[in-house]
């Protein structure tokens, strides 16, 4: 038996958004911003000591305003789920491949296939949302969530949803929309300030490090007003991310074979062409992870944690894996992010997802990101 692997940020385009991304009205400004380069900044405590890389996304207020203006309703509607390639090397040209054949049998003790369920709006964790960003001349999106920090300004997602390996640089115009649903941003829009990740992802394309933590500016929403008979919009501050949407707590170095709930916005097609999701609402997979780690050589993954029975497709990349989630209190511990999706049965449907194992190296990246205030 063979098993196939796909990136959770596959090639399918997201379903169209509603015309507005604010909570009280039907329009947002349609003006575009100038090109914004994501220039690297110095590492907080040094690569040699911690292995943490950091990159400026939109650190200044002027950068924040240009990124906010870039995301017109039309561009948001055009965004599609992201397909990264492997890390380019001098000896081999990288290619974008959605599927990989990996020798081996389905792991013993795998749990039966479970149905991926939708989270009703009232039950969906408010800290789960979408990130939108630009690579080259195209717009993309992934899943993500707010995670607790002292400055209440931190987002967790997949590394490939923040750093473009083929271009060997961070993505551009990165924003996070918590509680996103059906084209609405009820908690506001948060522009990325600085990206933190392990040096092995940016440097080598190592999917054992396919996680990222991004600090964000204070959020905003668009408010309509009239001036001299003309209809205009202004950005209105909504405060810090965690104050507005809440956040998961961070945890690492947990044992395998634990019950988790994975959240995300799948939208892409299964290998057989069926497309059961539209990417407009949060979906949930709950189950017990396998007892052993898994590998995927093309992606340099050696210690992945896999959740069998999860039928997530493209768009779920970066979504949180949570242990001890309490739907009543909206609390839980972030223990992973969706990185890859799998076809264990070899049939026409994806039936598992995996995350990098959150270990002490992950905690180092998280701890560095927690130190940065953004206002």
N, C-alpha and C positions, 0 to 999 in steps of 0.2 A: 504494500500500500504506500502511496506517496501522500504527502500533505503539502498544501500550497499556502503561501503566505502573501499577504497584500498589505501595503501601507494603509493605515487607517485614514489618511488624508488622500483618498483616491481621486480619479480624474473627473468624476461626474460633476456637472454644474449644479449649484444650489438652486432651489426653487426661488421664484421671484419674491422680493420683499414687498411689503406694503409701501406706499409712497412716503411714509413718514417714519422717522426714528426718534420720536419724542413722545411723551406720554399724554399730551393734552391737545394735539391738533394735527392737521393733515399735511404739513409741509415742513421742509428744512431748506436752508440756503443751498443753492446749486452751484455756487462758485467753486472753482478749483484752486488748489494751492500750487505754488512753485514746487519744483523737484526738491526733495529734502534728502540729503545724503546722511547715512547713519555712520558717523565717524567713530572709530574706537576711542575709548578713554582708558586711562591707566587702571590697572587692576588694583582692587582695594588693598590687598595685603601681599601681592606678589604671586606670580605663577609658580615659582619654584617652591614656595612654602605651602600653598593651598590648592593649586590647580584650578583656581576660579578665574574665568575670563569675564570682563564686563565691557559693554558697548553702549555708547550713548545712542538713544533713539530720537528723542526730541526734548533735550534737557532745558532749553530756555522757553520763556513765555511766548516769545515770537514763534518758535518752532511748534509749540503746542497749538497756537492759533492757526498756523498754516496746515498742520495735519488735520485739525478739526474741519477746516474749510474744504479740504481735499475730498472728504467723504460726502459727496452729494448723494441724494437718493438714487440717482442713476448708477453711480459707481457701486453702491451697496448692492443693488439688484444684479449687477454684472458679475459680482464676486462668485468664485467657485471654490469648492474644496480643493486643497493643495496636494500636489504630488511631488515630493522632493526626489532628487536622484541621490545616488551614493556619492561619496566624496571623490572629486576628481584626483587623479594621480598622474605623474609625469609619464608613466608607461602605459596607461590605459585610459581611453576616453570614457567618461561616465555616461551612462544611459539611464533614462527614466523607465523603470519597469515596475508594473503594478503587481506582478506575480513572480514567485520563486518556488521552485520545486526543491524540497528538502528531504533527503533520504531518511527513512525511519518509520516506526510504527506510531500510531496514536498512543499517547501515554496511558499506561494502566491506571485504573482508578479515576479516570476522567468522569466528571458528572454528566448526566444526560442533558441533551440539548434543551435549553429553556427558551421560552418566548420572550423576545425583547418587548418591553412594555413602555407605554407613554406615561409621563408624569403629569397628572392634572395640574393646571396652573396654580391652584392653591397649595399643592403638595410639593411642587418642584423646589429644590433648594434655591433660594434667591441669589446665592453667591455663584451659581453656575451660569455661564453665558458664552458668548461668541467673541473671538478676536478676528478683526479684519486687518489685512495688511497688503502691501504691494511688493511684487517681485518682477523686475523688468517693467514692462508696460501693462501688466495684468493685475487684477485684484483677486484676492483669495480670502478664505476664512477657515477657521478651526474652532474647536471647543476649548474652554478654559474655566478656571474658577478662582475666586478670591481665597487667599490663605492668610492666616493671622500673622501680623507683624506689629512691632511696637508703634510704628508710624501709620499703621492701618491703611497701607497703600500698595499691597503686593498681590500679584496674579501668578498663578502656576499654570503652565501649559507644556506641550511637547517642545523639545528643542527645535524640531524641524518646522514648528509653527512660529519661530522667531528668528531663525538663522537659516539662510538659503545656502545649502552646501555647494550646489553647482556654481553659484556666483561667488562663493567663499566670502560672504559678508552678511551682516544682519539684514532682515527684511526692512522695508520702509513703511512709513505712515501707519504704524501699528496702533490700534485702538481696542479697547475691551468694552463690551456691552453686557453687563450682568443682567440676569433675569430676562434675557432676550426671548421674545416669542412673537411670531407672525408679523415681523417688521416693526415691533414696538420696543422702545427702550425705557421701561418704566422707572429704572433706577438711575438713568443718566448714561453718559458716554465718558470714558476715561482714556486719555491719551497716554501711551507708553513713554516713560522717561528714560529708564536705563535697563538694559538686558543683562542678566547674570546667568552663566551656564558653566559647565565643566569644560576645561580646555580640550579634553579628548573628543568632545562632539564637534566643536568649531575646527579643531586642528586635524582630526582624523576621520570624522564621520562615524564615530563609535556609538551605536544605538543602545549600548548599555548606559549611556549618558544622555539619552534622548529626553531630557527635561530642561525646563527653563523657568526662571523666576524674573518677573518684570515689575519694576516699580512704576507707578502711574501718578500722573498729576491729579489734582482735585477734579472731580467730575463736573459736567455741565449738561444742560438741556437747552433746547432752542425755544425761546419765548417770542410770540408774535406781538407786534405793536404797530401803531400808525403814527407817521410823522409827516405833517403837511399833506395829508390825504394819501400818502403812499404806504403800502403794506410792507413792513420790514421785519427782520428777526434779530434778536440779540441772544448771546450766550449767557445763561444764568447759572451761577455756581450752585452745585448740589452737595458739596462737601467731600469728605474723604470716602474712599471706596468701602472700607469695612464699616464705617458708620452708616452708610447707605444700604449696603447689601448683606452685611454680615460676612463671615469667613469661616472656612474649615480650619482646624488646628493641624499643625504639621506633625508627622511621626515618621520614624525610620527604623531600620534594622528589626523589623517584625518577622516572626516565623511564617513559613509558607503554610498552605492548606488552611487559610483563614477565610471566613465569609466576608465578602466585600460587595459594595454597590458601586457600579460604574455608571457615570452620567455623561451624556453628550448629545450632539446634534447630527446623527447620521443622515445622509442624504443620497449617497451614491447607490449604484446598482450592484447587485450580487453578480457573481460570475455568469449565472444563467440569464442575465439581463433584466431580471425583475428588480423593481425599485419600490420597496415598501415604505420608504421614509421621504419626507420632504425638507428636513432640516430646519423646520420652523418652530419646533417645540422640543423640550428636553425629553430624551428617552433614557430608560434605565435598564441595566442588566444586573441582576443579583445572583450570587452563587458562591461557591467555594473554589479558591485557586488550587492548582495542582500541587502535588507534594514535592515535585522536583522542578528546577529551573529548566528553561528551554533555550535553544540556540537557533540562530539564523545567520549563516556565514556571510552572505552578501552584505548584510547590514552590520557586520561585526558584533552581533548580539551573541553573548555567551551565557548570560545569567538572567534571562527574561522571566517574568512571572506571568503565567497564563491563566485566563479565566475561560474554561470551556463552557459551551452553551450560550455564548454571547454573540448575537447575530448582527453586531454593529457593522456598518459599512462606511464609505467615505464621508468625511465630515466630523467623525467622532474623535479624531486626533486631538490630543491635549486635554480631553475631558477627564475629570477627577475620578480616582478610585478611592473609596471612602470606607473605613472600618468603623463600626459602632455608630452608624448613622441613625439619628433619632428624628423622625419626620415631624414629630410634634414640637420638639425644641429647636429644630433646624440646626443640629450640631453633629459633628463627626470628625474623624481624623483622616487627613489626606495621606494616603500611603502609596500612591502611584498616579500615572497619567496614561491614557490610552496612547500607544505608540504604533503597534502593528495589529493587523487583523489576519485571521488564519482560516483556512479551509481544511479542517482535519479529516473530514470524510471523503474528500476528493470529489464531492458532488457539486451541484450548482449554487450552493449557498454557503456564505461565510458562517462559521459556527464557533469561533473563539476570538478572543482579543488578548493582547499582552501589554505589559508595562515594564519599563526598566525597574530593577530592584532598587528601592530607595534604601541606601546604606549611609555610612558615615561620610562618604564623598558627597552624596546628595545634601546631607545636612550642612556641610561646609558651604556649598553654594547658597542654600537657603539662608544660612546665618549671615553671610556677606550681604545678601540682598536686604535682609532685615535692618541693616544698619543705616540705610539711606533714607533720609527724609526728603519729601518733595513738596512741602507746603501744606 
